[in-house]
Amino acid sequence: MAKIKVTKVKSAINRTKNQKLTLEALGLRKIGQVVEHDATPNILGMVKKVEHLVSVEEA
């Protein structure tokens, strides 16, 4: 299965509660933090919801 690296690049201040919870579910707390996930439909959907706050690259 393909892996993706998700990096938080913007703050969650003044974002909706759903976006904040999605970032936390992805394991992202601080700006600049990088997490690696399998590229499953669930994870890709979560990334799509907060794509303006994160950057994504294939690992």
Secondary structure as GFF3:
##gff-version 3
##sequence-region A 1 59
A	DSSP	beta_strand	3	8	.	.	.	ID=ss1
A	DSSP	alpha_helix	17	26	.	.	.	ID=ss2
A	DSSP	beta_strand	34	38	.	.	.	ID=ss3
A	DSSP	alpha_helix	41	49	.	.	.	ID=ss4
A	DSSP	beta_strand	54	58	.	.	.	ID=ss5
###
